[in-house]
């Protein structure tokens, strides 16, 4: 670690993964004190992700302490292509990025993180993807003294965190009737939801991924979801997260057999449905799987006092049945004043890529869903 002091604040750059691993307890405590933190900034998620996807020598985690207490953190890493960049840890299998700030000392912490980032990014552009509009990283962007640019990123769908039955009860007309009918079919079939305990996570993740592969059989599945490194990451991270209450793994059983499985993640004010798998035979029984899963996740969000139920990234049509609000993530580019030409180059690279994606989607409508499903591919080998 390298450290710099400003008054009573110590700004540290952690580049050693073993040292990052040792931060678990104080990182988790800071994570709980940061209202904007998402599950993808938990130590369990990031530590596990690095084991599966990280590369030695690339870790760049900024830490701010006051009198030895961790009050700010920015989990970043270095990549070299298509140009030197500091980017979020967690890659693209993480739906949101944010920095962590102790709410009571956010002003001091964000200022210190800004100074630390200025030193860490002496020769690089900072490219922060998938930043929510209300994220703490927006404070860092607002106080950045150098070159900066704000771009749009993925669209997420969000609902209030309330029991699904309450929402359905307010829906009138044919849409409300259809949704009530779907819920009655699930109940009539006798599907039972069971929460998986921490010790059952490894086996349940295997079941989830097998069902996920079956549900996409014959269609374009995200290939990363079928790889051993992704499975290993989920087993490690979800095991810890179920234990501390930031994840829930639910199996849906019919006559004792698991016919669907769902992984939801939660922290701060947000609960999100991350990944599910379902036996295709449920479709033959006219079961609307998304409705069945959403009811369970909505109840989890309500029971834990969350405010937001996020359907996470992607504008798939089935999400619109419930009247969600689209929330557009942002991409924040930062650089020292002398590196503004590099920032503008990065800005143009992003624009060219986005135009290419839109062109493909316009010419080949089926590619729209394909792109949504591949949006979770991790940044590796760079």
Secondary structure, 3 states (H helix, E strand, C coil): CEEEEECCEEEEEECCHHHHHCCHHHHHHHHHHCCCCCHHHCHHHHHHHHHHHCCCCCEEEEEEEECCEEEEEEEEEEECCCCCEEEECCHHHCCCECCEECHHHHHHHHHHHHHHHHHHCCCCEEEEEEECCCCCHHHHHHHCCCEEEEEEEEEEEEEECCCHHHHHHHCCHHHHHHHHHHHHHHHHHCCEEEECCHHHHHHHHHHHHHHHHHHCCCCCCCHHHHCHHHHHHHHHHHHHHHHHCCEEEEEEEECCEEEEEEEEEEECCEEEEEEEEECCHHHHCCCCHHHHHHHHHHHHHHHCCCCEEEEEECCCHHHHHHCCEEEEEEEEEEECHHHHHHHHHHHHHHHHHHHHHHHHHHHCCHHHHHHHHHCCCCCCCC
